[in-house]
Amino acid sequence: MSTRKFTMSRRTFLQGSGGGFALAAAGGLATSGSAQAAPPEATYQLENGFFRLSGAYGKLTEIACDPNGAGAYEPPAFANVFLGASDFFDANFNGGVTFESTPTAVSLTGIQLPSPANLKQDELNSPVPLSAGHTLGQTFTTTMHRFTRVGGQFPTWSNSSSTITLALYAGTPEAGLTPVAERLVDPVQDNGWAYLDVPAQPAGVYYLEIAHGSGTPGWWSRLDGTTVDVGGVAYGDRLAQPERVMTLDVTGFEVDGVASWNISLDGADLTFGYDVRWQSEPRVEPGLTLTTTWVRDGYSVDRADGIGFTRFFGDEGAYMPAHQLKRRSEWTTQIPGASTVTATGTGPYDLRLTGTRPVLDGAMTSDAMALALTSGSTDTEQAPARTITVELRPHTDELPAVFPVFVASDETRAAQVSTFYWERALSYRFEGHAMAWADWNGRILDWTGTTGSRAQADSLLSTPLDNDGYVWSWPDSQGWPFPDPNLFDARHFSTNAMYILGAWRYYSWTGDADFLATMLPRIRRAMAFYLDTLGGRTGIVTIASPDHDGRDGSLPSNYWDVTSFGYRDAFLNAYFYGALEALAQLEDHVGNRAASARLRTVHRLARRRYNHVFWNEEAGRYVQTIDVDGVAHDYGSTYVNLEAASFGLPTDEQAARIFDWLDHGHTELQDAVVLIDSGGLAPKIEPGHTMGQTFTADAGFTSVGARFPTYGNRGATFTMALFAGPPEHASSVKVAEQQFTDWSDGRVAHLEFPAQAPGVYYLEVSEVTGTLAWWSSPAVTPGAGAYSDGVLATDAASRFLVALADHVEGPADIYSAWVFAPRSTTRRNSYWFFLTHLTTPWGEEVQDGGAILYTSGFDVMARARYRGADDAWARLTAILDRWDEPDHICGGAPLFRGESTVDGTIGGSSVGTDIPFPESGLAPASFLYAFIGLEAEPDALVVTPNLPAALDDVGVRNLVWRGRALDVRVTRTLISITADGVALERPYTLGDSVRVSLDELS
């Protein structure tokens, strides 16, 4: 049997469907004259050997570059450059632009900056037939500055060969008509909209008319008034019908402002200076749009395949790789700079854009990318002015010194780690993150000179605490965005630990005394919430909230936001353990020895209790939660185990078993014996009545579940019972029964029981109080039927139901399934979700057999800690090999190996690798912690080198500690640290930590 998946060439596969070097505007509004060549008198051109520019009607239509200044220009860098966000720059809209030019400068004046305008009436309830020899029409009044398109919605009563003539006139049938334009619509699409493009028309009264051509056309209309006043009436044979309004769509533009634009060449510098006067209220400056070549589909970022730029970066550390933009329609984050942002070309040159606080953003079509260059300011001005210089530079792979660079004796691997770090750590907005990321973002950014470090501090400083010390999930929200905080306790209880760790980490790297003075009282309160409110002095934090009881369907209590967790949460308690030591170090630092001693006493107790409470001896790993009933929930959570191991929680023996399970263990899968999906119906179950569903199982099963919406309400109660046999049979036997209380949307009620034999069964809901419904469908399911009050129902043919078999051993693919990270879980989780995932196949949800890249950072660090540098290096190089594939583990779906992504447009959400996962930077950042062995503490920089056999030395450049930029390099015997005017060398013995004080680097 052949195993070939496709026969196309590798280049064809990488190119996707949009190959070529076509130039087009992305995101701009198409205009009627945009494809017409401008006459010579409207065209301006500049050229000096470095740049060749041409344009007309207030924009540039070409910028070509030669970094050598010899006039041997590369293919154009940009095909359209204009002020604002929409391309209104042709004779229709900006035919009045005037210019004065020299060979190296041009001044444009009278540039109109329009914004789209629309008059649309799409309300309908009456189709009007059009007979041969007759006409239908509609007058309308437009106040927009100009319009260029008008149309209506036309039925044909399923006739596919109908035609009409669509004509526009100025005026009214009563006052007189002046023809503007007309066209034949052939064929008319049944119930579709048809349009007439016209030369730009001024405000006024117009008449749109259709005349019969063939078939059975008509015009949709509305009787008895509309909510949209079109300023006119309908007509039949040019006789007014005031009771009717036809459907109508008029598109055009308003003139928001008038601009002048000065463009000049000076050697390898191209300068844009523009000023705008807004016509009415002050507005933000419009910025520039620059359209470049692009191919959205496929995986190639090569010049030969139509890509102009391979990355964009700012001088404060923001970074956007082209890989991340592939298969997407817009940029995933902006790239700001203090004074420059740079576009790295795929050819022989780069472009550095210099101005005041420049910000670069973008949108993509299949074959073009529109870059939006603005100041990023939201300040409004009546007459904003701005200057941007485009500096043409020979191509280089170097970055400004704000970007950290990893080094190693294996230069290829070091370069991979560095680029991987820039792509995953610096390509997501730095500000506005939830506290769920506080520790992780600190690990990724606090040791850098990027603005990301300070942004973490701002997030910490701006996040409130409740009176009892609970730390809000977001700076502006106590709980998670879902579920509804008015109905549920949506708090995430891991935020306090992340908050403490984030504050400790930021201060340890920066030494910011003002920050510590503000934060230390707060993080003491945050720890007191754990110790006093949640019982942490016992060594285990226990969540007392009823909504977080840890049972099936309970609310999530941490970052894993659809997985139930709650009560005694192993993920939370691992971070509690880490936070105890972090706060103890800070208390030592400020001389509060008694407090640090108390914290370390709890810290020691917490490790013992963690290893007793959460350890699953049979499976050789930690469970996820112990619920309020004492039931352990263990779905093979790789992240819980790896993050606990990174903090040093397991004993050596436990760690050995954890890694044996990860490296050699099997998955555990669960099949649905019966799955009757819902079909959009949700009939309510009234009090005193019953509702049920029969089903036929052709194999044994051990549980049955159903979904019951509550229409946004909470508090319903009901009894659910399973019977062997349909309700019509007197011999029907009850298998299991359970009462459910405080029911709400998003949950699955299920019963578990000893294995049942194949046969016919009946699931019934009774004794309902409150609002409760059952997801149902009109579709018939063989061997099944919907019931109401014990008889076949009339409101549906089937109701949502699942019957599951027991778990069975699956493949040993914990790592091989996704390669860049282990599966998030290794055992199918069908019920322990707040939001049901019963219908999502195994592996198509990141929290149920899928994977999130950040866990690989903890994987590498944990392996380095327990299994040695060689094992950790083997894991990291496997990740790097996957990263080295064409997609760089990022971009829209599908990724290179076919993976679906959380933000993708194809089915499933198997993996999270870039957006919206800023924590992905932990994977490459693990190089700093696992091998260089760097960590900052409040009183010292701590270095614990851990070199694998494959590397003779490792290090990092442009690391920032206490405001000083450092280069750190370690060999097998020596640690070298250099800063401005300082060089420090310290010998070490493998396994030992070297502490470096600030005085030693002064």
N, C-alpha and C positions, 0 to 999 in steps of 0.2 A: 504494500500500500504506500502511495506517495505521501510524503510529509511536507511537500512544498505548499506554502500558503498563498503565494502570488508569483507571477512570472515577470512583472515589470522590473526594470532595472532599479538599482539603489537610488540613482539620481532622480529618476522619475518619481519614486516613492517620496523622496525628500522634498521634491518640488511641489508635490500636491497638485491641485487643480488650477492654481493661479500663477503658474510660471510665466516668465517673461519680464520685460523691463518697461511695461506700460506706465504712463504717467497719468494720474487722474486726481481730482480733488476728493479727499475723504471728509465726509461730514459736511461739506458745503452744499448749499441749495443750488440745484441746477437751474440755469436761466435760459431763456429762449435764444439768446444770442451768444451763449458761451462757446459754441463750437465754430462760430464764424471768425475768419481771419480779420484782424483789424487793418484798415487802410494805412498806407505809409504815413500819412499826416498825423495819425493818432498814435504812432509807435515811437518809442524811445529806446535807445540802446547805449550801453556803456561797456567799455572794455579796456583793460590795462595789462593783459598778459597773465595776471593771477585770476581775474574774474572776467566773465562775460555775462552781461545782463541784458535782457530785453523785456519789454512790457507794453501795455496799452491800457487806457481807461482806468487808471489809478491803481494798477497792480503790476507785479512782475510775473512774466510767464516763463522765465528761464533764469536760473543761476547755474552757470558752469564754472568749474575751478581747475586751475593748474597750480599745484603747490610750488613748482619751480619758476613760475612767472614767465614762462616761455611761450604762452599762448597755445600750448598743446592740451586743450581742455579735455577733461574726463567727461563721461556722460553727465548730463545735468544733475546737480544735487537736488534741486527743487524745480518743480514745474509750475507752481502757483505760490505766490507770496503776496499777501494782502492784509490790510488792516481789518480787525474784527474777526468774527467767527464764521461769517457766511459770505460766499462768493457771489456778490452782486456787481461784479466789475466787468461789464461789457457795455456796448453802445446803448442798450435799453436803459440801463440804470445809471451809468456814469459816463455817458457820452459828452457831458459838459466839462470834464476834467481838462485843465490846461497845464502845460509844462514848459519849462525852460531847461535846456541841457547844454552841457559841454561833453567832451569825450569821456570825462571821468566823474561827472556829477549831473544830477537831474533834480529839479524841484517841481513837485506836483501840487497843484492847488485845486480847490473845489471838489474834493473827493467826498461823495455822499456815503455815509455809513448807515445803511438801512437795517431794519429788523423785519423778519417775516410778519405778515399780517394775513388775516383770514376772516372771511364771512361765510359761515356754513350753516345751512338749514337741512338737517338730515332726519327730521321727524316725519313719519309717514303713516298713513292708514288708508290711503285711497289711490290705487293705480288708475291712471287715465289712459284708455286706449287711443291710439292715433290712427285714423283711417286715411286711405289714399286721397290726395287732394286737399287735405286739411293740415292745420298747424296747431301746435301748442306753444305757449310762451310764458315768460315770467319777467316782470320788471324788477329791478333792484337798485338800491342807492348805495354807493360805496363812498366812504370818507377816507379810505387809506390813500397814501400819497400816490401810489401807482399799483395797478394790478396787471398780471400777465397771463392769468389762466382762469377759466370759468367752465363749469360743467354741471351735470345733474345725474340723477340715478334713474335708470331706464329699465323697465321690465319688457320681456318679449313673450311671456307665457310659454316658455320652454322652446320657442322657435329659434333655431340656431343660424338662420340666414336673414334675419331682419336687418335693415339698414335705415339710417336717418341722415338728414343734413342738419348739422348743428351750426347755427349762425348767431353772431353777436352784433347788436346795433347800439349806437348811442341814441338816447332819447326814449320816447314812448310811442306806442301806436297812435295815441290821440294827438300828441304834439308834433309828431314827425320822427322818422327813423333815418339814421345815417349809418350805412354798413361799415363794420369794422373788420370782420373776418368770418370765414365759414369753412367747414370741412365735412367730408362724408365720413360717417362712422360705419365701417363695414368689416365685420358684423357687429351688431350690438350684443354685448354680453348680458344675458338675462340677469336682471337685478343688479347689474354692475354700474359703476360710475364711468361716464365718458366725458372727456375734456377737450376744450378748444384753447390752444395756446395763441396768444395775441400779442402784438406790440404793446409796450407799456402804456396803459391807459390811465388818465388822471381821475381824480375823484369826480363823481357825477352820477347821473341816472342812466341806466342801460336796460336793454331788453335782450334776453336770451330766448331763442326760438328753435324749435325742431320742426322739420317738415318730413313727411312720409316718403320713404324710399321703396321699401319692400318688406314683406313679412308682416309681423304683428307687433310692432313696437308700441311703446307707451311711455308715460312719464309718471314716476311716483310723486304723490302729493300728500298734503295734510289738510283735512277738513277741520273746521271748528277751532282754528287758531293754533299758533305755535309759540314756543318760548323764545324763539329767535325772530327779531324784527328785521326783515330784509329790505324794508323800505319800498315795497312794491306789491303788486298783485299778480295772480295767474290770469292767463288768457287762453281762449279757444278761438281759433280763426281770428285772432287779434281783437276779440271782444272780451272785456274784463269779466272775471269771475271772482269777485271780492271775497267770497266765502272760502276760497282755496289758496294754498301756498304750495308751489312746486318745490321739490328738493333742489338745492342749489349749493354750489361750492365755488367761492371766489378767493383766489390766493394772489397775494402781492406783497407790498412792503411799505413801511413807514420810513421816513428819513429821521434818524435819531440825532445825527450830528454831521458836521462838515469838518473835514480834516485837510491838512497839508502835510506833505511827506517829502523830506529831503534825503536823497540817496547819493552817497559819494564813495569813491574808491581812492585808497591811499596805500599803494603797495599791496601787501597781503591782508589789508584791513578793509572791510566793507562796513560802512556806517549807515544806520537808519536813524533818522531823527524825525519824529512826527509830533504834531500837536492837534488836538481835537477841541472843537467847541460844540458842546451838547446843546440841542435846540430847546430843551425844556429843563427838567430837573437835573441836578448834578448826577453823574454816574461814575463808575469805575473806568479806568482807562481800558481801551478795547483790546490791546495786545495785537500780536501778529499771528497769522496762520501761515505756515510753511509746509507745502505738500511735497512729499518725497516718495520714492519708489518703495514698494512693499509687496509681499506675497503672504496673505494671511494663512493659507492652507499649507499643509506639509510641515516639514521640520527643518528645512535648510535656512540658514542665515548667511548664505554666501552671496557675494556680489554677482557671480555668474547666474544666480537664480533670482535676481531682481531685488535684492536687499541693499539699501544704500548705507545703512548705519547698523553697527553690531551692538552698540551699547550707548547709554547716555548717563552722565554723572555730574553731580554738583560739587563745588569746592568745600562743602561742609560734610560730605560723606554719603549723600544719597546716590543710589546706583540703580540703573534699570537695564537689564540685558535684553537684547532682541528676542532671545529664546522665550522669555516670559510673556512676550506679546503675541507670539504665534498662536493662531487658532482662536484669537480673541478679537473683539470689536472695539475695545478701548483700553487705554492704559490702566493698570491696576493701582497706580499711585503716581503722584506728581514728583518731579525732580526739581527741588529748589537749590539755589546757591546764594552765598553771601554777595558775590559779585560775578561769578561765572558758572555757566553750565556748558558741558562739552558733549558733542556728538562724535563718537569714534567711528570713522568711516570703514567700510569694507574694502576701499581702494587705497590709493597712496596718500590720502590726506584726512585730517580731522578738522572739525569746526568748533572753535571756542566762542561762545556767545557771552559777551560781557555787558553788564548794565547794573542798575541798582536793584538788588534782590530779584534776579531773574527766576522765573518758575516755568518749567517745561512740562507740558501735558500732551496727550495725544489721543487720536481715534483712528481706527483702521477700517478700510473696506477690503475687498478681495485683492485689490492690486495697488492700493495707495495708503499712505499714512499721513494724516494731517497733524502737524505739530502745532500746539498752541503755546506761544511764548508771551508771557505776561509778567507783571511785577508781583503777582500773587496777592496784592493788596486789595482789601475790600473797602478802602477809603474812597469816598466819592468826591469828584471835583467837577466844576463847571467847565474848566479848560485844561485838562491834563496834557502834559508834554513828557516825552520820553525819548531817550537815546539808547540804541543798542549797537554794539560793534561786533561784527562777525570776523573773527580772526582765523585766517586760513593757515593751517600748520601741517607740516609733514606728519604722516601717520606714525603713531607710537602706541605701544601697549602700556606705557608707564601711567601711573596715577599720581595725583597730588599726595603729599606726605600725610594727609589726614586719614588715608586708607591704610589699615594694617596689612602687612605682608608676611606670610609665613615662609620660613626658609628651612631647608634640610639638605643633607648630603645628596639625597635623591631630588634633584632640581625639578624633574617632571612632576613628581607627586606633590612637591611643595607648591608648585604653580597651580596644580589642580585644586589643592586645598584652599589656596588664596582666592582663586576665582570663584570656587564654590561658596566660600564665605561671603564675598562681595555680593554674589547673586542672591543668596538666601537671607543674609543678615541685614542688608542695606537697601533692599528693594521694596520695603513695605513702609508705610508712613511710620514715623517715629513716635508721634504724639497720640494721646487720646485712647490709650489701651486700658483694658480691664485689669483689675488686680490679679486675675487668674494668670496673667503673663508676667507679673512684676519680677519674680525671681528669675525667670527664664530670660526676659529681655535684659536684665542686669548681667547675667552670665554672657550674653551675646554682645552687649554694647558698652558696659560701664568702663571697660579697660581701653576704650578707644577715644580719640579726640573728635569724633563725629558729634554732631548736634543730637544724635540719638541718645547719648549718655545723659545730657541735661534734660532731654524730653522725659526720660524715665523718672528723674527727680521731680519734674513738674507734675507728672501723673501721681506720684506718691503724695506730694504736698497738697494736691487738689482733691484727693479722695477723702470724703468725710468718714467719721466713725459715729456710730450710735452711742447713746449714753452708757450702754453696758459694755462698750468696747468693740462691738461687731464692726468690721471694716466693710464698707460698701463694695459691691462688685465692680461698679464703674464710678468715675467721678460724679456723674449726674444720676445715678440709679442705685438704690440699695440692693436690688436683686438683679437677676439675670433678665435679659429681654423677654424671656418666656419661661413659664406660663404667666398668665395675667396676675400681676402682683395684688390686684384687688380681690382675687379669689384664692390665691395660694401664697405660701411662704416661699418666694422665689430666691431666697438668699443662697449663696454658695459659701460654705463654711471653710473652704480652704483659703479664702482671700486673706484672712488674718495672718496665716503662716507666710504666704507669698509677700504680703506687705512688710512683715518683719525682715524676711530674708532680703527683699529688695532694698530696704533702707540700710541694712547692714552692709550689703554688697556695695551700694553706691558710696556710702561714706568710706568704706575700706579702700576703695580705689581713688576717691577724690580728696578725702580729708576735709570736706566742706563743713567747717565748724558751725556755720549758721544753719545748715541743713540738719545737722545732728541736734542742735539746740532745740529746733522745732519738732523734730521727729521722735526723739528719745521718749518724751512723755507720752506720745501717741502710741508708739509700739509697746510701751509698758502696758498701756490700757488694752491694746490688742492681745497681748499675751495673757493678761488677767481674764479676758473673756474666755480663753481656753481653760485656764487653770481653775477659775472660780465658777463660771457659768456652765461650762461644758465638762466639768469634772476632770480636767487634765492633770490635777495633782496625783491622781491614781496611776498616772502613766499612760492613760488612754483617753483621748477626747471622745465624748459620746454626745451625739446630736439629739437634743430632747424634743425638737419640733415634730409634731405628729405628721406633718407632710413629708418628713425625711426619716421615716421609720425603717427604711432599708428593704421593705417587702417588695414583691413584684409590683411594678407600676408606681412605686413611690417617686417623689421628685428627686432629680439629680442634686447632689450637694457639692459638686466640684466642677472643674473644667470639662469633664466628659459629660456633656450637657443633655444627652437623651438617655444615658444609662442611669439606672435608678440610684445606686449607692445609698448613702444615708446611714443613720444611727452610728454604728462603729465602722467608720470608713477607713480602709487601709491606705488609700491614696492620701487623704487628709492627714492621717496620723504619721505617715512618712515625712510629710512636710512640717508637721508639728515637731517632730524629733529634730529636724534640721534647724527650725526656728529657735528652739531652746538653746542650742549652742551659739547661734548667731547673737541672740540677745545677751547671753552670758559673756561673750567676748566684748560687747559694747559696755556692759556694766563693769567689767574689769578695766576697760579703757578709761572710764570716768572715775575709777577708784571706788566703785561700789562693790567691794569684794563679798560682802554678805549676800547681796542679791545674786551675784554670779554663782556663789556656792549653792544657793537654794535651787537655782535653775539647773545646775549640773547634777544635782541629786535627782531631780525629776527626769533629767536627760538619761541617766543610767537606768532608772526605773522604766522609762518609756521603751528602751531597747529590749529589756527583758520581757516586758508585757507584750510588746508588739510581736515578738517571736513566739510567744505562747498563744496569744489571742488569734492571730491571723495566719499562723502556719498550718498548712494542709499537709500532714505527714504522708498521707497516702499518695498524693500527687507530686509532692516534692516542690511546693511553691506556696506563695502567699495567696490567700483568697482576696476578694475585692471588698466584701462587707460582711459583717455579722449583723443581722437585722434584729429588730426589737424582740422577736420571738426566739432569738438564739440560733437562727438558721444561717448557715454560711452560704454565701453566693460566690461561686468560683467558676468563671467562664474562661479561665486560662489567660488572665490579664498580663500580657508581657510588660506593659508600661508600669503597672503597679510594682511588679517584681524588679524591673530594671531601675526605676527611680528609688525604690527602697534600698537597693544594693548600692546605688551611687552615694547614698548618705552613710553607708557602712552598717546598715541594720542587720543583715543576716550574719550568722556565724560562718566560718569557712566551710563547715560541713553543709550548711543550708545553701550557701552560694554555689557549691559544687553541684548540688541537686537541681538548683534553679537553672544553671547553665546546661546541665545534661538534658533537662526537659526542653530548653529552648533549641539546643543544637540537634537533638535526636528524637524529640517527642513527636507524636502524631496529633493531628487535629481530631476533633470530635464533632461529627455532623449529625444533623437531625432532619429527617424527611417528613413532609406533610403527607399523611395517608389520605386526608381529605382537605381540600381548600376550596371553599365556596366564597368567592370574592364579592364585595358589595358593588352595587350598580347605581348609586346615586340616590336611592330612596332611604328614608329614615323615619318610618312610621312610629309614632309614640305608643308606649305601652301604658294604657290607662289603669289607674288603681282598680283593683278588683278583677282584673282581666289577666290572661296569660298570653304569651307569645312563644312560638317554638319553631324548630326546624328539624326535620328528619334528614338522615344521611346514611349512605351505604359505605361502609369501610371494607375494602378488599384486602386489608392486611391488619395485623394487630396494632394497637395504639395505646398510649399511656396517659394522654391528656387531651382535653378538648377546650377550646376557647372561642370567645365571640366578642365583638366590638359593639359598645353601647354608647352612642353620643347622648349628650344632655343639653344640647342647644345653648351652650355657654353658661349653663347653671351648674351648681354644685350641691351635693348633699343627698342625692337619690339613694334609696336602699332597695334591695331586691334579693330574691332567692333564685339560684340557678341550679338545676338538677339535670342529670343525665340518666336516661332510661334505655335499657336494652329492649328494642322492639318499638314499633310506632304506637302512637296514642290510641289508635283504634283497637289494638289487641289487648284483651283483658289480661294476657299473660306478661305484659310489659313489666320489667323489673328495674327498680331504681339502682343505679350503679354508684352514684355519688351525688352529694348535695352540699351547697355552701351558701351562706348568707354574705352579701356584700353591702358595705355601708359607705357613706360619704363619697358617692361615685361622682366622677367628672369626666369631661371629654379627654381623649388622648390615651385612654387606658384599655387594656384587654382583660376581661374576666375569664378565668380559666379554672378547670378542675383537674386534679391529678389523682391517679388511682392505679391499682395493679393492671397489668396488661390485659386488654380486652380482645376477644377473638373477632375475626371478621364477621360482618353482619350488618343489620339495620338498627340504627339507634335514633333516639329522639332527645334533643336538648331543649329544655323549657325554662322560661323565666316567669316568675310569679311573685306575689306579695310585694308589688312595686309601690313605693312612695316617692313623691317628687317627680321631677322631669326625667324621663328615660325613654330612649328609642333604641331601635335595633337596625343597624345598617342592613339594607335589603336591596333586592334587584328584581326587575321584571323578567329577567332571563331564567329560563328553565334549566335546572341541573339534573341530569339523569340520576335516578336513584335517590332523589331528595325532594323535599317539599316544604313550603312555608306554612305555618299554622297560626291561627288565632283562636284562643279559647278552645283548643283541642280539635278544631276542624280545619280543613284546608282553607288558607287565607285568600282573600280577594285583594288585599293591598300589595301583595308581592308574590313572586313565584319561588324566591329563595332568599335566605338571610345569611349574612356573613358568618362563617363558621370554619374552624380549623381543628383537625384531629391530628395529633403528632405521634409518631413512633418514638421509641427510646433513642438516645444517642448511640451512635456506632462509630467505630474507629475510622478516621479519614486518613488522607495522605500525610506524610511527614514533610509538610511544605511550609513550616512556620517562617522560614527565611526565603525559600525559593519562590514562593508565590509572588512577592513584590520586590525582592532583592534589595532595594534601598533601605528597607526597614522590615522588622518582623511584623507578622500579623498583629494587630492590636489585641486581639483575643484569639484563642485557639479552640474554643468550645462554642458551638452555636448557641446564641442567646435569643430565645423566642419570646419570653415573657418579662424578663427583668429590664424593661424599658419603660420610661414615662410616655414616650411617643411610640406607638406600635410600629414594629418593623417586621411583622409576621409575613407580609407579602414581599419584602425585600430579600432577594436571594442572598445566601451566605457569601460574604466577601464583597458585596456591593454597597455596604455601609461601612464607613471608616471605623465605627465603634463596634462592629460585629464581623470580625475577620478581615476587615480592610487594613489600612496602614496609614500612619501619620509620620512624616519625616522626622519630626523633633525627637521621637523616641530613640532614634539611632544615636543621637548625642549622648543620652544616658546609657545606651548599650555600650558604646565605646568607653565611656568613663568607668562604668561598672566592671567591664572586662579588664581594663587596665588595673583596677584596684584589686580584683580577686584572682584573675587568671593570668595576669602579666601583660607586658607590653606587646609581645609577639601576637598573642591572641587578639588583643585590641587592634593592633595594626592590620591583622588579616581581615577583621571586620570592616575597618575603615577603608581599606583598599578595595574591598568588594563593593562598598558604597560608591567609591570614586570611579570604579569601572562602569557602574551603572550611570553615574553622572556624566561620564565621558561620552555616552551615547547622544545622538543628535538633539534630543529635546532638553538636555541638562536637567531632567526631572522637573520640568516646569512648563508653563503655558496652558492653554485651554485644552479641553478634552478632544480627542483621545491623546494621551501621552504616547511615546514612541512604541511602547509595548502593548498599546491598546487600553491602558488604564483609564477608567472614568474618574473625573475629579469632582470635588464638592461644588465648584462653581461652574462646572461644565454644562454643555447643552445636550450631551448624549445621556442615555439612561444610566442610573446608578451613581453612587458617589463613593467609589472604592478607596480613593486615596486623597490625602491632603499634603501638598508639597510646597505650594507657594501662597496663594491667596485663598482663604483668609487666615493664614497660619504664620504669623511673624516669628513664632517660636522655631520655625524650620531651621533658622540659623544655628541652632544648637548642634546640628549634625557636624558641620565643618568646624565650629568653635570648639568642639571636643578636642581638637588637636592641641589647643592651648593648655587644657587641663590634664589630659591623659598622658601626653608625651613630654611636652616642655615642663609640665607640672607646676604651672603658675597659679597662684591664688593670692588675693589681697586680704589681709586682716586689719583690724583697726590700728595696730601698732607696727606692722611690718609687711613687707612684700615677701611671700613665702614661695620658695622654689623647691620642688621635689621631682627632679628629672626621672624619666622612666623611658629610656630609649629602647626601641625594638632592635633586634639583631640586624635588620635590614637598613638601619640608619646609623651613621657615625656621629651625626650631630643634628640638632633641631633648634629652631628659634623663631623669633618674631621681631619684625621691625615696626616702628611707629606705635608701639604700645605706650599708653599714657597712665602714669601713676603719680598721684599727688601733684598734678599739673606739669610733670616733666615727661617729655617724650623720650622713651627708652628703646634701645635695641638689646634684645636678650638672646643669647645663644648658649646652648649647653652641649658639651661632649660627654664622653663616658666618665670623665673625671673632673671636669671643670665647668663652672658657671661663669659666663662673661656678661656683664651689663655695662653698656655705654650710654652716656647722655652728653649733652653739650659740655665739653670740657672735662668730663669725668669718665674714667674707665675703671671698672671694678671687676676683679677676678676672685672667685672663691672655689676652692676644691671641695669635693663632696664624695661621699660613699653611697653606692646604690641603696636606695631605701630610706636614706636620711633626707630631712628637709633643711634647707638653708634659709635663715631669716635675714632679710636685708632691711636696715632702718633707713629713714629718710636722711639722717645725718651722713650716712656713708655715701650718699649720692649728691651731697652738697659741695 
